[in-house]
Amino acid sequence: MLENISRANGNASAVNGAAKDTSGDMKALVKDAQSLLSAAANLTGNKADELRERGMELLDQALGKASKYQDQAMVKGKELARATDVYVKDNPWRTVAVAAGVGLLLGVILGRK
């Protein structure tokens, strides 16, 4: 039971870490590609073609990384769902009590406003 919870917490933190890494990588790649493409807009000839090609390569890299991280997030999400399902099946009354407690707290908080 406790190992399922710790495994689920580990999976959730891994997904969060990957999402933060992905966000930074994507922003950097897109920013680089934008600067190359804007520089290429001012140039003509071979140099412009090279810059446009490099910009397109950077965008392709960004799409590849996004796809990779999306696949990883899907796998981790499915593992987290399985761990949660196992926990709920092993502890149905505890789950009902926690859900009732959360519902009661929300009811009290929303009832005051």
Backbone as ProteinMPNN parsed JSONL, in Angstrom:
{"seq_chain_A": "MLENISRANGNASAVNGAAKDTSGDMKALVKDAQSLLSAAANLTGNKADELRERGMELLDQALGKASKYQDQAMVKGKELARATDVYVKDNPWRTVAVAAGVGLLLGVILGRK", "coords_chain_A": {"N_chain_A": [[0.833, -1.181, 0.0], [1.805, 1.35, 0.955], [4.018, 1.446, -0.666], [2.847, 1.709, -3.148], [1.8, 4.274, -2.989], [4.153, 5.795, -2.636], [5.423, 5.18, -5.041], [3.616, 6.297, -6.838], [3.833, 8.997, -6.12], [6.491, 9.438, -6.849], [6.317, 9.027, -9.624], [4.636, 11.148, -10.321], [6.234, 13.372, -9.636], [8.316, 12.986, -11.419], [7.03, 13.379, -13.872], [6.324, 16.075, -13.576], [8.878, 17.24, -13.458], [9.883, 16.58, -16.0], [8.085, 18.012, -17.558], [8.736, 20.672, -16.887], [11.382, 20.777, -17.839], [10.906, 20.334, -20.54], [9.398, 22.574, -21.225], [11.262, 24.674, -20.933], [13.226, 23.878, -22.81], [11.731, 23.901, -25.181], [10.982, 26.608, -25.368], [13.491, 27.811, -25.69], [14.393, 26.632, -28.105], [12.406, 27.485, -29.907], [12.689, 30.255, -29.696], [15.305, 30.572, -30.705], [14.887, 29.657, -33.319], [13.035, 31.563, -34.209], [14.613, 33.895, -34.14], [16.545, 33.241, -36.06], [14.933, 32.958, -38.337], [13.851, 35.529, -38.547], [16.177, 36.973, -39.019], [16.843, 35.87, -41.451], [14.836, 36.87, -43.017], [15.617, 39.419, -43.605], [17.758, 39.082, -45.233], [19.055, 38.028, -48.44], [19.47, 35.519, -50.965], [22.008, 32.933, -50.796], [22.792, 32.914, -48.079], [20.458, 33.617, -46.72], [18.867, 31.439, -47.378], [20.275, 29.411, -46.067], [19.95, 30.23, -43.396], [17.172, 30.07, -43.112], [16.828, 27.342, -43.52], [18.229, 26.326, -41.309], [16.628, 27.36, -39.266], [14.259, 25.949, -39.736], [15.19, 23.387, -39.173], [15.64, 23.653, -36.413], [13.029, 24.038, -35.523], [11.948, 21.571, -36.242], [13.413, 19.94, -34.501], [12.344, 20.851, -32.104], [9.699, 19.969, -32.333], [10.149, 17.215, -32.388], [11.205, 16.764, -29.812], [9.024, 17.563, -28.298], [7.162, 15.611, -28.984], [8.45, 13.332, -27.977], [8.497, 13.882, -25.199], [5.775, 14.037, -24.763], [4.99, 11.404, -25.18], [6.364, 10.186, -23.044], [5.065, 11.415, -20.897], [2.509, 10.389, -21.213], [2.943, 7.655, -20.671], [3.85, 7.772, -17.996], [1.601, 8.923, -16.844], [-0.289, 6.897, -17.203], [0.854, 4.921, -15.593], [0.621, 6.178, -13.113], [-2.161, 6.322, -12.915], [-2.769, 3.587, -12.795], [-1.523, 2.904, -10.342], [-3.028, 4.45, -8.599], [-5.536, 3.288, -8.983], [-5.066, 0.703, -7.974], [-4.551, 1.348, -5.288], [-7.025, 2.439, -4.517], [-8.674, 0.202, -4.84], [-7.548, -1.506, -2.966], [-8.005, -0.137, -0.607], [-10.884, 0.668, -0.08], [-12.711, 1.856, 1.786], [-11.216, 3.752, 3.119], [-10.698, 5.456, 1.019], [-13.275, 6.349, 0.432], [-13.801, 7.726, 2.812], [-11.868, 9.775, 2.707], [-12.684, 11.117, 0.388], [-15.221, 11.964, 1.228], [-14.474, 13.676, 3.309], [-13.04, 15.663, 1.911], [-15.114, 16.617, 0.31], [-16.803, 17.626, 2.327], [-15.186, 19.681, 3.404], [-14.94, 21.363, 1.133], [-17.633, 22.029, 0.838], [-18.095, 23.478, 3.203], [-16.291, 25.621, 2.873], [-17.2, 26.801, 0.447], [-19.769, 27.37, 1.229], [-19.539, 29.454, 3.008], [-18.994, 31.673, 1.481]], "CA_chain_A": [[0.0, 0.0, 0.0], [2.667, 2.522, 1.029], [4.906, 1.49, -1.824], [2.062, 2.229, -4.265], [1.716, 5.724, -2.818], [5.464, 6.384, -2.915], [5.667, 5.027, -6.474], [2.77, 7.285, -7.507], [4.442, 10.307, -5.895], [7.691, 9.49, -7.679], [5.903, 9.198, -11.017], [4.11, 12.506, -10.485], [7.338, 14.328, -9.635], [9.064, 12.794, -12.664], [6.26, 14.031, -14.932], [6.467, 17.514, -13.379], [10.234, 17.61, -13.843], [9.989, 16.497, -17.46], [7.309, 19.116, -18.123], [9.513, 21.897, -16.728], [12.497, 20.693, -18.771], [10.361, 20.471, -21.884], [8.996, 23.958, -21.425], [12.462, 25.475, -21.145], [13.824, 23.477, -24.085], [10.881, 24.348, -26.281], [11.082, 28.062, -25.479], [14.808, 28.142, -26.236], [14.436, 26.238, -29.51], [11.52, 28.351, -30.691], [13.301, 31.583, -29.726], [16.411, 30.496, -31.662], [14.326, 29.542, -34.664], [12.45, 32.85, -34.566], [15.668, 34.854, -34.443], [17.133, 32.867, -37.346], [13.995, 33.247, -39.426], [13.749, 36.978, -38.718], [17.417, 37.397, -39.668], [16.777, 35.403, -42.831], [13.89, 37.709, -43.743], [16.328, 40.619, -44.041], [18.816, 38.709, -46.164], [18.65, 37.344, -49.663], [20.502, 34.66, -51.519], [22.394, 31.683, -50.147], [22.823, 33.079, -46.63], [19.068, 33.567, -46.271], [18.417, 30.045, -47.502], [20.917, 28.659, -44.987], [19.314, 30.593, -42.128], [15.819, 29.494, -43.103], [16.97, 25.893, -43.344], [18.619, 26.106, -39.906], [15.424, 27.636, -38.474], [13.339, 24.82, -39.9], [15.761, 22.267, -38.42], [15.38, 23.889, -34.993], [11.608, 23.78, -35.276], [11.766, 20.116, -36.308], [13.936, 19.412, -33.24], [11.368, 21.171, -31.066], [8.566, 19.058, -32.492], [10.601, 15.881, -31.989], [11.292, 16.717, -28.351], [7.666, 17.634, -27.766], [6.558, 14.294, -29.171], [9.096, 12.413, -27.034], [8.025, 14.173, -23.846], [4.358, 13.698, -24.697], [4.924, 9.952, -25.004], [6.789, 9.891, -21.68], [4.007, 11.855, -19.996], [1.406, 9.434, -21.327], [3.327, 6.43, -19.965], [3.856, 8.065, -16.56], [0.214, 9.138, -16.445], [-0.948, 5.591, -17.115], [1.381, 4.269, -14.396], [0.012, 6.856, -11.968], [-3.562, 5.892, -12.862], [-2.787, 2.198, -12.32], [-1.191, 2.904, -8.917], [-4.196, 4.986, -7.908], [-6.573, 2.267, -9.063], [-4.702, -0.356, -7.026], [-4.733, 1.874, -3.94], [-8.462, 2.562, -4.247], [-9.226, -1.145, -4.695], [-7.047, -2.085, -1.714], [-8.501, 0.64, 0.54], [-12.094, 1.369, -0.535], [-13.347, 2.677, 2.815], [-10.351, 4.911, 3.352], [-10.915, 6.349, -0.117], [-14.592, 6.974, 0.625], [-13.672, 8.681, 3.918], [-11.109, 10.937, 2.23], [-13.548, 11.84, -0.544], [-16.258, 12.63, 2.024], [-13.824, 14.781, 4.014], [-12.769, 16.724, 0.944], [-16.421, 17.192, -0.033], [-17.262, 18.418, 3.469], [-14.382, 20.91, 3.448], [-15.355, 22.227, 0.042], [-18.957, 22.531, 1.152], [-17.977, 24.515, 4.246], [-15.612, 26.782, 2.297], [-18.077, 27.429, -0.52], [-20.972, 27.824, 1.93], [-19.252, 30.718, 3.687], [-18.896, 32.79, 0.528]], "C_chain_A": [[0.878, 1.244, 0.0], [3.602, 2.605, -0.16], [4.17, 1.983, -3.057], [1.986, 3.743, -4.195], [3.061, 6.374, -3.149], [5.809, 6.273, -4.394], [4.859, 6.064, -7.252], [3.343, 8.686, -7.328], [5.696, 10.477, -6.743], [7.358, 9.707, -9.141], [5.402, 10.611, -11.265], [5.235, 13.526, -10.506], [8.178, 14.189, -10.893], [8.352, 13.472, -13.83], [6.394, 15.543, -14.806], [7.848, 17.996, -13.809], [10.415, 17.598, -15.348], [9.231, 17.641, -18.12], [8.068, 20.43, -18.015], [10.693, 21.921, -17.693], [12.021, 20.925, -20.201], [10.014, 21.909, -22.181], [10.204, 24.836, -21.704], [13.129, 25.163, -22.475], [13.036, 24.021, -25.266], [10.996, 25.856, -26.47], [12.413, 28.47, -26.099], [14.885, 27.801, -27.722], [13.583, 27.153, -30.386], [12.11, 29.754, -30.792], [14.464, 31.621, -30.719], [15.895, 30.45, -33.094], [13.714, 30.863, -35.115], [13.521, 33.865, -34.923], [16.335, 34.534, -35.777], [16.211, 33.22, -38.507], [13.82, 34.748, -39.633], [15.016, 37.54, -39.352], [17.4, 37.011, -41.139], [15.833, 36.263, -43.66], [14.58, 38.958, -44.29], [17.403, 40.33, -45.081], [18.235, 38.068, -47.412], [19.791, 36.432, -50.099], [20.774, 33.428, -50.685], [22.35, 31.778, -48.626], [21.404, 32.999, -46.05], [18.533, 32.143, -46.321], [18.998, 29.185, -46.386], [20.249, 28.95, -43.645], [17.902, 30.019, -42.029], [15.869, 27.994, -42.86], [17.319, 25.554, -41.895], [17.417, 26.35, -38.983], [14.429, 26.491, -38.552], [13.858, 23.587, -39.166], [15.497, 22.418, -36.93], [13.919, 23.62, -34.649], [11.303, 22.284, -35.334], [12.273, 19.449, -35.03], [12.938, 19.657, -32.111], [10.173, 20.229, -31.135], [8.935, 17.641, -32.064], [10.669, 15.742, -30.479], [9.905, 16.748, -27.733], [6.979, 16.284, -27.874], [7.121, 13.289, -28.176], [8.568, 12.622, -25.619], [6.534, 13.876, -23.689], [4.198, 12.201, -24.47], [5.313, 9.561, -23.583], [5.7, 10.27, -20.68], [2.816, 10.898, -20.038], [1.711, 8.154, -20.55], [3.273, 6.661, -18.453], [2.435, 8.287, -16.039], [-0.545, 7.828, -16.294], [-0.463, 4.82, -15.892], [0.759, 4.863, -13.14], [-1.451, 6.435, -11.805], [-3.679, 4.462, -12.349], [-2.515, 2.128, -10.819], [-2.369, 3.422, -8.088], [-5.323, 3.962, -7.882], [-6.314, 1.142, -8.065], [-4.947, 0.116, -5.596], [-6.219, 1.945, -3.588], [-9.094, 1.182, -4.052], [-8.777, -1.81, -3.401], [-7.639, -1.405, -0.483], [-9.781, 1.39, 0.189], [-12.695, 2.282, 0.533], [-12.514, 3.905, 3.145], [-10.553, 5.936, 2.239], [-12.244, 7.073, 0.017], [-14.515, 8.027, 1.728], [-12.927, 9.932, 3.475], [-11.969, 11.767, 1.286], [-14.646, 12.588, 0.207], [-15.67, 13.83, 2.773], [-13.538, 15.953, 3.094], [-14.074, 17.403, 0.534], [-16.965, 18.056, 1.073], [-16.502, 19.74, 3.557], [-14.761, 21.88, 2.338], [-16.73, 22.827, 0.295], [-18.921, 23.646, 2.18], [-17.368, 25.782, 3.659], [-16.532, 27.527, 1.333], [-19.352, 27.97, 0.137], [-20.762, 29.15, 2.645], [-19.256, 31.911, 2.74], [-20.199, 33.107, -0.069]], "O_chain_A": [[0.718, 2.109, -0.862], [3.944, 3.697, -0.615], [4.776, 2.606, -3.929], [2.094, 4.423, -5.216], [3.109, 7.381, -3.855], [6.428, 7.181, -4.949], [5.358, 6.646, -8.216], [3.344, 9.48, -8.269], [5.932, 11.552, -7.293], [8.03, 10.477, -9.828], [5.704, 11.208, -12.298], [5.203, 14.456, -11.311], [8.704, 15.185, -11.39], [9.0, 14.076, -14.685], [6.558, 16.231, -15.814], [7.974, 19.039, -14.45], [11.031, 18.503, -15.911], [9.681, 18.182, -19.129], [8.051, 21.227, -18.953], [10.98, 22.953, -18.298], [12.667, 21.633, -20.973], [10.301, 22.411, -23.268], [10.173, 25.658, -22.619], [13.55, 26.072, -23.19], [13.607, 24.535, -26.227], [11.096, 26.335, -27.6], [12.461, 29.37, -26.937], [15.388, 28.598, -28.513], [13.998, 27.544, -31.477], [12.045, 30.379, -31.85], [14.601, 32.577, -31.483], [16.419, 31.134, -33.973], [13.856, 31.245, -36.277], [13.373, 34.614, -35.889], [16.657, 35.442, -36.544], [16.661, 33.723, -39.537], [13.659, 35.2, -40.767], [14.945, 38.482, -40.141], [17.896, 37.759, -41.982], [16.005, 36.376, -44.874], [14.172, 39.494, -45.321], [17.899, 41.247, -45.735], [17.085, 37.628, -47.436], [20.928, 36.573, -49.649], [19.905, 32.937, -49.965], [21.923, 30.838, -47.956], [21.189, 32.382, -45.007], [17.83, 31.7, -45.412], [18.308, 28.334, -45.825], [20.008, 28.039, -42.852], [17.496, 29.538, -40.971], [15.07, 27.443, -42.103], [16.772, 24.611, -41.323], [17.222, 25.611, -38.018], [13.827, 26.112, -37.548], [13.075, 22.824, -38.6], [15.17, 21.444, -36.252], [13.615, 23.043, -33.606], [10.488, 21.788, -34.557], [11.654, 18.511, -34.527], [12.713, 18.788, -31.268], [9.693, 19.75, -30.108], [8.127, 16.945, -31.449], [10.245, 14.728, -29.923], [9.637, 16.044, -26.759], [6.288, 15.863, -26.947], [6.38, 12.493, -27.598], [8.233, 11.663, -24.924], [6.084, 13.505, -22.604], [3.369, 11.776, -23.665], [4.669, 8.704, -22.978], [5.442, 9.534, -19.728], [2.191, 10.632, -19.011], [0.845, 7.628, -19.853], [2.718, 5.846, -17.716], [2.109, 7.885, -14.922], [-1.345, 7.666, -15.373], [-1.249, 4.147, -15.226], [0.409, 4.136, -12.211], [-1.919, 6.219, -10.687], [-4.574, 4.152, -11.563], [-3.186, 1.389, -10.099], [-2.665, 2.897, -7.015], [-5.989, 3.796, -6.861], [-7.235, 0.682, -7.391], [-5.488, -0.631, -4.78], [-6.621, 1.557, -2.492], [-9.957, 1.015, -3.19], [-9.525, -2.584, -2.803], [-7.761, -2.03, 0.57], [-9.78, 2.62, 0.158], [-13.146, 3.381, 0.21], [-13.057, 4.976, 3.419], [-10.577, 7.141, 2.493], [-12.334, 8.271, -0.252], [-15.099, 9.103, 1.598], [-13.321, 11.041, 3.835], [-11.978, 12.994, 1.378], [-14.967, 13.724, -0.141], [-16.305, 14.881, 2.856], [-13.77, 17.106, 3.458], [-14.131, 18.628, 0.425], [-17.533, 19.115, 0.806], [-17.104, 20.795, 3.761], [-14.888, 23.081, 2.574], [-16.964, 23.999, 0.0], [-19.63, 24.644, 2.048], [-17.857, 26.884, 3.906], [-16.633, 28.752, 1.397], [-19.943, 28.93, -0.358], [-21.72, 29.892, 2.862], [-19.499, 33.04, 3.165], [-20.297, 34.018, -0.891]]}, "name": "protein", "num_of_chains": 1, "seq": "MLENISRANGNASAVNGAAKDTSGDMKALVKDAQSLLSAAANLTGNKADELRERGMELLDQALGKASKYQDQAMVKGKELARATDVYVKDNPWRTVAVAAGVGLLLGVILGRK"}
